[in-house]
Amino acid sequence: MSEVSRRENNKTKRRTAILDAARAQFANKGLQATKMEEIAEMADVSKGTIYLYFETKDDLYVSVILDDFMNIEEQILEIFETDGSLFDKGKSTYLAFIDHCMQNTDYIKIAQYFLTDDARKNMSDKLIETVNEQTSRLIAYVARMVQVGIDSGFIREEIDPKIFSLMIWRMTVGLLELVFSGDTEKLGVGDFHDLFESAYDVLMAGIRKPAQKKSIRTNVEKLAERLRPDGII
């Protein structure tokens, strides 16, 4: 390895260490209470080193969110390259996002706090717009899949891809919050993966053309049967 390559490799490692430390601190203490000194200590770098990579604490906070977004996007692109039906790719994309969030619970805590007024009140418009653009980018992947489904006659023509994408995004975040709260057991849903799969199938049953619904009807009926004994529906 050349000297230049070695320096670049060390820079990448330091940046990753800072992001990992910041992710842990932000998730544990929140944006306002976290100190850069604490992040530096956990990352085993000086406080000054952090500012070589990130201009402000807000910039670091946003970079943590974007780092997770990039990891999710890489998984989505890999799924798009695989063989399989549109339905299979859509479900794989959805479950890949779920798995990422369940394996990286800090990401959800940090991303959800970003949506609050408290997080945004002192943050620059540029940083807020950067996160909003990346969020829209991820949602656009879903919208494109829906549009392909409409064009291929798989999904009903009256479905608006953008509206459906926003709906499934907010539904997913809501279910994740439910799972993290521990209330799923109270509702008689022990397997979170089964919960998310059933939710996805319910949505697909609503947008598929009638001839396409038979293959997923069983899962929807199972969800209904599981909920009825508890008096939920």
Summary of the structure (lengths in Angstrom):
residues: 233
radius of gyration: 20.7
end to end distance: 63.3
largest distance: 67.1
contacts: 654
relative contact order: 0.08
helix: 78%
strand: 1%
